[in-house]
Amino acid sequence: MNLYLFFRYLATGDSHQSIAFSFRTGRSTVSKIIKEVCQEIWNNLHPTYLPAPTEQIWNEAVEGFSKVWGFPNCLGSIDGKHIKVKCPSNSGSSYFCYKNFFSIVLLAVVDPFYKFMVVDIGSYGRHSDSAIFENSAFFQQYIDGKTILPSKPLPGTDNPVPHVFIGDEGFALQTYLMRPYPKATMISDVKKKKFNMRLSRARRVVENAFGILAMKWRVFLRSIETDVKTAECIVKAAYCLHNYIMIKNNNTFIESEEQTETIRALSDMRSTNRRTNTAAFEIREQFASYFNK
């Protein structure tokens, strides 16, 4: 019954009180079961379906982005989303985001087949994508002063180019992370338009992954009425189940109108205008030149 109760909650997002009435049990029992099942799912599934990325996993992602989405030297598509939560006790404005609700932030790196590779959960809703990314354990372990994969030339070229992540305007342009050209600068520039088009085409896998997550687990369509720690457990379990289902379905995904609607359940992060360095601009120019051959 515990699993059935948990999946009923995850799939519908019904309140704990409503589920308690349906299963003829106490509200506190429902809360306890949800927390325990989430933890068990995470403990049993994440070593297999959400393991720490290895060199082989990164190389498979690079190959997939190049073959499927036409973006070489891409390690993954990165994005962050706000998840509504009940106002945490004594938290002040830490979890209050610019969308005018309380939230925790999901920061994720997605592979070319809509599976989550890296997740960071629970950052304060008031922070931007860049701030969350640069303070995450993933950044400290894989990026800060390190190189995930050595640079290699883009197909048909000779100059080595770093492997990069791709993101939207919520992230600052870095040597390891590409973002689109500003709209104001690409209006009359075909080269920049083509780069933005190719980046957007590859980057949408992370948007679709979040959309699939919200479509499958409708708990994300409303505010999660638990404490922050339990909300983080729910999100971690949902990530593992998402990857489990995608792998069992052989990475197949059919886009639907429903998915397009439900993706709005997860709110986008705020854009950032942080300054960047010359090297990052030069790397973006190399990609833009490659796409305009």
Solvent accessible surface area in square Angstrom, and as a share of the most:
residue,aa,sasa,rsa
1,M,134,0.60
2,N,69,0.35
3,L,102,0.51
4,Y,148,0.56
5,L,0,0.00
6,F,0,0.00
7,F,68,0.28
8,R,70,0.25
9,Y,6,0.02
10,L,0,0.00
11,A,38,0.30
12,T,49,0.29
13,G,4,0.04
14,D,33,0.17
15,S,43,0.28
16,H,7,0.03
17,Q,78,0.35
18,S,43,0.28
19,I,0,0.00
20,A,2,0.02
21,F,151,0.63
22,S,61,0.39
23,F,33,0.14
24,R,228,0.83
25,T,39,0.23
26,G,37,0.35
27,R,113,0.41
28,S,88,0.57
29,T,54,0.31
30,V,0,0.00
31,S,36,0.23
32,K,128,0.54
33,I,12,0.06
34,I,0,0.00
35,K,91,0.39
36,E,82,0.37
37,V,15,0.09
38,C,1,0.00
39,Q,69,0.30
40,E,100,0.45
41,I,17,0.09
42,W,43,0.15
43,N,75,0.39
44,N,99,0.51
45,L,35,0.17
46,H,55,0.25
47,P,78,0.49
48,T,90,0.52
49,Y,35,0.13
50,L,13,0.07
51,P,51,0.32
52,A,70,0.54
53,P,16,0.10
54,T,75,0.44
55,E,117,0.52
56,Q,125,0.56
57,I,49,0.25
58,W,5,0.02
59,N,69,0.35
60,E,90,0.40
61,A,3,0.03
62,V,7,0.04
63,E,91,0.41
64,G,5,0.05
65,F,0,0.00
66,S,41,0.27
67,K,154,0.65
68,V,65,0.38
69,W,28,0.10
70,G,19,0.18
71,F,0,0.00
72,P,6,0.04
73,N,1,0.00
74,C,0,0.00
75,L,4,0.02
76,G,0,0.00
77,S,0,0.00
78,I,1,0.00
79,D,1,0.01
80,G,0,0.00
81,K,3,0.01
82,H,2,0.01
83,I,2,0.01
84,K,86,0.37
85,V,7,0.04
86,K,108,0.46
87,C,68,0.41
88,P,21,0.13
89,S,100,0.65
90,N,163,0.84
91,S,21,0.13
92,G,62,0.60
93,S,76,0.49
94,S,25,0.16
95,Y,27,0.10
96,F,80,0.33
97,C,3,0.01
98,Y,82,0.31
99,K,87,0.37
100,N,114,0.59
101,F,39,0.16
102,F,52,0.22
103,S,0,0.00
104,I,0,0.00
105,V,0,0.00
106,L,0,0.00
107,L,6,0.03
108,A,1,0.01
109,V,3,0.02
110,V,0,0.00
111,D,14,0.07
112,P,2,0.01
113,F,70,0.29
114,Y,24,0.09
115,K,34,0.14
116,F,4,0.02
117,M,16,0.07
118,V,17,0.10
119,V,32,0.18
120,D,30,0.16
121,I,32,0.16
122,G,15,0.14
123,S,27,0.17
124,Y,85,0.32
125,G,2,0.02
126,R,112,0.41
127,H,56,0.25
128,S,29,0.19
129,D,0,0.00
130,S,3,0.02
131,A,34,0.26
132,I,4,0.02
133,F,4,0.02
134,E,43,0.19
135,N,116,0.59
136,S,5,0.03
137,A,74,0.57
138,F,15,0.06
139,F,22,0.09
140,Q,89,0.39
141,Q,110,0.49
142,Y,36,0.14
143,I,13,0.06
144,D,71,0.37
145,G,86,0.82
146,K,112,0.48
147,T,104,0.60
148,I,35,0.18
149,L,10,0.05
150,P,99,0.62
151,S,56,0.36
152,K,90,0.38
153,P,58,0.36
154,L,4,0.02
155,P,71,0.45
156,G,83,0.80
157,T,43,0.25
158,D,129,0.67
159,N,99,0.51
160,P,86,0.54
161,V,3,0.01
162,P,39,0.24
163,H,17,0.08
164,V,0,0.00
165,F,1,0.00
166,I,0,0.00
167,G,0,0.00
168,D,24,0.13
169,E,58,0.26
170,G,3,0.03
171,F,1,0.00
172,A,3,0.02
173,L,6,0.03
174,Q,30,0.13
175,T,44,0.26
176,Y,48,0.18
177,L,2,0.01
178,M,0,0.00
179,R,29,0.10
180,P,16,0.10
181,Y,9,0.04
182,P,65,0.41
183,K,151,0.64
184,A,85,0.66
185,T,67,0.39
186,M,43,0.19
187,I,126,0.64
188,S,110,0.71
189,D,47,0.24
190,V,98,0.56
191,K,67,0.29
192,K,44,0.19
193,K,94,0.40
194,K,86,0.36
195,F,0,0.00
196,N,16,0.08
197,M,120,0.54
198,R,64,0.23
199,L,1,0.00
200,S,62,0.40
201,R,108,0.40
202,A,0,0.00
203,R,36,0.13
204,R,94,0.34
205,V,0,0.00
206,V,0,0.00
207,E,29,0.13
208,N,8,0.04
209,A,0,0.00
210,F,0,0.00
211,G,0,0.00
212,I,11,0.06
213,L,0,0.00
214,A,0,0.00
215,M,46,0.20
216,K,87,0.37
217,W,19,0.07
218,R,73,0.27
219,V,1,0.01
220,F,6,0.02
221,L,71,0.35
222,R,122,0.44
223,S,44,0.29
224,I,1,0.01
225,E,83,0.37
226,T,13,0.07
227,D,81,0.42
228,V,21,0.12
229,K,139,0.59
230,T,8,0.05
231,A,0,0.00
232,E,35,0.16
233,C,17,0.10
234,I,0,0.00
235,V,0,0.00
236,K,50,0.21
237,A,0,0.00
238,A,0,0.00
239,Y,0,0.00
240,C,0,0.00
241,L,14,0.07
242,H,6,0.03
243,N,2,0.01
244,Y,79,0.30
245,I,42,0.21
246,M,8,0.03
247,I,69,0.35
248,K,118,0.50
249,N,74,0.38
250,N,124,0.64
251,N,52,0.27
252,T,85,0.50
253,F,45,0.19
254,I,152,0.77
255,E,84,0.38
256,S,45,0.29
257,E,150,0.67
258,E,84,0.38
259,Q,2,0.01
260,T,63,0.37
261,E,93,0.42
262,T,13,0.08
263,I,33,0.17
264,R,169,0.62
265,A,27,0.21
266,L,4,0.02
267,S,18,0.12
268,D,70,0.36
269,M,18,0.08
270,R,115,0.42
271,S,73,0.47
272,T,14,0.08
273,N,146,0.75
274,R,111,0.40
275,R,225,0.82
276,T,37,0.22
277,N,73,0.38
278,T,93,0.54
279,A,47,0.36
280,A,0,0.00
281,F,94,0.39
282,E,102,0.46
283,I,15,0.08
284,R,13,0.05
285,E,69,0.31
286,Q,62,0.28
287,F,0,0.00
288,A,0,0.00
289,S,53,0.34
290,Y,46,0.18
291,F,15,0.06
292,N,44,0.22
293,K,161,0.68
